[in-house]
C-alpha cells in the first residue's frame, strides 16, 4: 500500500514527461492502486512503477503490462497503450483513461468477459502460469515458508491430485473487482502487471476469492452470484477444473493473506477451504 507521502504528484516526473513531449496538465492522483503511483490527466493515465518489491503471488511487471496493452488494443478489454519510458530508474507507462467505476454487480458479465479473454492466444514472452495441484502446492509452500506462524496453514494442505492444464491461454492473473472497470455498459480489465500464459481456472479463482471480494467490494459473493458466474462462463470444462482445484486455490490465498498479515481475509479463505474439501462418506 502506498503511503500518503507517495500519493502526491511528483513535479520532477511531469517535467521529465514534458521533455519527452508529454505536457500533461493538472494531473490528478487516482486512488486505489496498491503497488504503483497512478495519475489522470485529461483522457490519459500515467503510471509510475516504484522499485520492485518481491511479491510471492502477484508480479508488478511494466514490460508485461505494456505488451498486453499493445496486443489487446482495439478489443475493448483493456485501455489503449500510448507510450512508455523510464525516469530515475523507474518505469512509466501512459495509456488511455477509461471513465467508469470498479465492478460491483453482475457476475455473469465478468464470466463472459473472462471467457473472451481466455480465447486470446498467449504471448511467447509471458511466463508460464501455475497449473495443477502440484504446482499450486509448491507455490503455497513457498509462500508459507516466508510467513511467521505458517506451520498451522501448512497442515491444512488439500489431498488428491489434479493434473496440469493441457493447453494454456492468456490470463490476466489478477481480475479482482478493483481491476474490473464498468464503463459505457461494458467491462474492461485494467492493471495488467501480472498476465501469464496459464490455466484459465486461475482467473476464475482470483475473481471468486472471498478475500479479494471482501477487500475490493466489501462483501463476499453469495452462492447465487457464484452459480451465476459459473453458468455464464462459456467453457464448462474450465469451470469444472476450477471446482476440482478449488481447495488448492483457497489454501494458496489463505497463505498469501497470512504473508500480508491480513488475518480477517485469511479467515475467509480458510472457511471456504473447509467447505470445499470433500467430505468423508
C-alpha positions in Angstrom: 0.0 0.0 0.0 1.3 3.4 -0.9 1.8 5.9 1.9 0.2 9.4 1.9 3.5 10.9 1.1 3.8 8.7 -2.0 0.4 9.7 -3.4 1.3 13.3 -4.2 2.0 14.4 -7.8 5.7 14.5 -8.4 6.6 17.7 -10.3 10.0 16.3 -11.4 8.3 13.3 -13.1 6.0 15.5 -15.0 8.8 17.9 -16.0 10.6 14.8 -17.4 7.5 13.8 -19.3 7.2 17.3 -20.7 10.7 17.0 -22.0 9.6 13.8 -23.8 6.8 15.7 -25.5 4.0 14.9 -23.0 2.8 18.2 -21.5 0.2 16.8 -19.1 -1.9 19.4 -17.4 -3.3 19.2 -13.9 -2.5 15.6 -13.2 -4.8 14.1 -10.5 -3.9 11.2 -8.3 -6.1 8.2 -8.8 -6.7 6.3 -5.6 -6.9 2.5 -5.3 -3.6 1.5 -6.6 -1.9 -0.9 -4.2 1.5 -1.1 -5.8 2.1 1.8 -8.2 1.6 5.6 -8.5 -1.2 6.5 -11.0 -2.4 9.9 -12.2 -5.1 11.1 -14.6 -4.5 14.0 -17.0 -7.3 14.6 -19.4 -8.0 11.4 -21.2 -4.7 9.9 -20.3 -3.4 7.9 -17.4 0.2 8.0 -16.2 1.5 5.0 -14.2 4.9 5.0 -12.4 6.2 1.7 -11.1 8.4 2.1 -8.0 11.3 -0.1 -7.3 10.0 -3.6 -7.4 9.2 -5.3 -4.1 9.1 -9.0 -4.2 5.6 -10.5 -4.1 5.1 -14.3 -4.0 1.8 -14.2 -5.9 1.4 -11.0 -7.9 4.1 -9.7 -10.2 4.4 -6.0 -10.9 6.0 -6.1 -14.4 5.8 -3.0 -16.5 7.1 -4.8 -19.6 4.3 -7.4 -19.4 1.7 -4.7 -18.9 2.6 -2.6 -21.9 3.0 -5.6 -24.2 -0.5 -6.8 -23.3 -2.0 -3.3 -23.8 -0.4 -3.2 -27.2 -1.7 -6.6 -28.1 -5.2 -6.0 -26.9 -5.6 -2.6 -28.4 -8.9 -2.2 -30.1 -10.6 -5.2 -28.4 -12.2 -3.0 -25.7 -11.0 -5.4 -23.0 -8.1 -3.1 -21.9 -7.0 0.5 -22.0 -5.2 1.6 -25.2 -1.4 1.8 -25.0 0.1 5.3 -25.6 3.8 5.4 -24.6 6.3 4.2 -22.1 9.8 5.1 -20.8 11.9 5.4 -17.7 12.7 8.1 -15.1 15.2 7.8 -12.3 15.4 4.0 -12.8 11.6 3.7 -12.6 9.4 2.7 -15.5 6.5 4.8 -16.5 3.5 4.0 -18.8 0.9 6.2 -20.4 -2.4 4.7 -21.6 -5.9 5.8 -22.3 -8.3 6.6 -19.5 -11.5 4.7 -19.3 -14.2 6.6 -17.5 -16.1 4.3 -15.2 -16.3 2.7 -11.8 -15.0 -0.5 -10.2 -17.2 -3.6 -10.8 -19.9 -4.2 -8.1 -22.6 -6.5 -9.5 -23.5 -8.9 -12.3 -21.0 -11.8 -12.0 -22.3 -13.3 -15.3 -20.9 -10.2 -17.2 -17.5 -10.9 -15.6 -17.7 -14.5 -16.6 -18.4 -13.6 -20.2 -15.5 -11.1 -20.3 -13.1 -13.6 -18.9 -14.3 -16.2 -21.5 -13.5 -13.8 -24.3 -10.1 -13.0 -22.8 -9.2 -16.7 -22.5 -9.9 -17.2 -26.2 -7.0 -15.0 -26.9 -3.6 -16.5 -27.8 -0.8 -16.3 -25.3 2.4 -14.4 -25.9 5.8 -16.0 -26.2 7.4 -13.5 -23.8 4.9 -14.1 -21.0 5.9 -16.5 -18.1 4.1 -19.8 -17.7 1.5 -19.7 -15.0 0.9 -22.1 -12.1 -1.1 -25.1 -13.2 -2.3 -28.2 -11.5 -2.4 -29.1 -7.8 1.3 -30.0 -7.5 2.3 -26.6 -8.8 -0.2 -24.8 -6.6 1.1 -26.8 -3.6 4.7 -25.9 -4.3 3.8 -22.2 -4.7 1.8 -22.3 -1.4 4.6 -23.9 0.5 7.0 -21.3 -0.8 4.7 -18.5 0.5 4.2 -20.2 3.9 7.9 -20.5 4.4 8.0 -16.7 4.5 5.1 -16.5 7.0 5.6 -16.4 10.7 3.2 -19.0 12.1 2.7 -20.6 8.7 3.0 -24.1 10.2 -0.7 -24.3 11.1 -1.7 -23.5 7.5 0.9 -26.0 6.2 -1.1 -28.7 8.0 -4.3 -27.7 6.0 -2.9 -28.9 2.6 -5.7 -30.4 0.5 -5.4 -34.0 -0.6 -5.7 -35.5 -4.1 -4.1 -34.7 -7.5 -5.4 -32.5 -10.3 -3.1 -32.6 -13.4 -1.7 -29.5 -15.1 -3.8 -28.0 -17.8 -3.2 -29.4 -21.3 -3.4 -26.1 -23.1 -2.6 -22.6 -21.6 -4.0 -19.3 -22.7 -3.6 -15.6 -21.9 -4.8 -14.9 -18.4 -5.0 -11.6 -16.5 -3.6 -13.0 -13.3 -5.4 -10.5 -11.0 -9.0 -10.0 -12.2 -10.3 -8.8 -8.8 -13.2 -6.3 -8.6 -10.8 -3.3 -8.3 -9.3 -4.3 -11.7 -12.6 -4.6 -13.5 -13.9 -1.3 -14.7 -17.6 -0.9 -15.7 -18.0 1.8 -18.4 -20.4 2.6 -21.2 -22.4 -0.6 -20.4 -19.5 -2.9 -20.7 -16.5 -4.1 -18.7 -12.7 -3.8 -19.2 -9.7 -5.1 -17.3 -7.1 -2.7 -16.0 -3.7 -3.2 -14.2 -2.1 -5.8 -16.4 1.0 -6.2 -14.3 1.0 -9.9 -13.9 -0.5 -11.6 -17.1 0.7 -15.1 -17.8 0.3 -18.0 -20.3 -1.7 -20.0 -17.8 -4.7 -22.0 -16.7 -7.9 -20.0 -17.2 -9.2 -21.5 -13.9 -6.6 -19.3 -12.2 -8.5 -16.2 -13.3 -11.8 -17.7 -12.1 -10.3 -18.5 -8.7 -8.9 -15.0 -8.3 -12.3 -13.3 -9.1 -14.3 -15.7 -6.9 -11.8 -15.4 -4.0 -13.7 -14.4 -0.8 -10.6 -12.4 0.4 -10.4 -10.4 -2.9 -14.1 -9.8 -3.0 -14.2 -8.6 0.6 -11.1 -6.4 0.1 -12.2 -4.7 -3.0 -16.0 -4.8 -2.8 -16.7 -5.1 0.9 -18.7 -8.4 0.6 -18.0 -11.9 -0.4 -20.1 -13.3 -3.3 -23.3 -15.1 -2.4 -23.8 -18.7 -3.6 -26.3 -17.4 -6.2 -23.7 -15.0 -7.5 -21.1 -17.7 -7.8 -23.6 -20.0 -9.5 -24.5 -17.3 -12.0 -20.8 -16.8 -12.7 -20.2 -20.5 -13.3 -23.2 -20.8 -15.5 -22.2 -17.8 -17.7 -18.6 -18.8 -18.2 -18.6 -20.2 -21.8 -16.3 -23.2 -21.3 -17.8 -25.6 -18.7 -14.6 -27.7 -18.7 -12.7 -24.8 -17.2 -15.5 -24.3 -14.6 -15.2 -28.0 -13.7 -11.4 -27.6 -13.5 -11.8 -24.6 -11.2 -14.1 -26.6 -8.8 -11.6 -29.5 -8.8 -8.8 -27.1 -7.8 -10.9 -25.0 -5.5 -9.3 -26.3 -2.2 -5.8 -25.5 -3.5 -6.8 -22.1 -4.7 -8.3 -21.2 -1.2 -5.3 -22.7 0.5 -2.9 -20.6 -1.5 -4.9 -17.4 -1.0 -5.1 -18.1 2.8 -1.3 -18.4 2.7 -1.0 -15.2 0.8 -3.2 -13.4 3.3 -1.1 -14.8 6.1 2.0 -13.4 4.3 0.3 -10.0 4.1 -0.7 -10.2 7.7 -4.4 -9.9 6.9 -5.9 -12.3 9.4 -9.6 -11.5 8.6 -9.1 -12.2 4.9 -7.2 -15.4 5.8 -10.1 -16.5 7.9 -12.5 -16.1 4.9 -10.3 -18.3 2.8 -9.9 -20.9 5.5 -13.6 -21.1 5.9 -14.0 -21.5 2.1 -11.2 -24.1 2.1 -13.0 -26.2 4.8 -16.3 -26.1 2.9 -14.7 -27.0 -0.4 -12.9 -30.1 0.9 -14.5 -33.5 0.0 -16.4 -34.9 2.9 -15.9 -38.5 4.1 -18.6 -40.9 3.2 
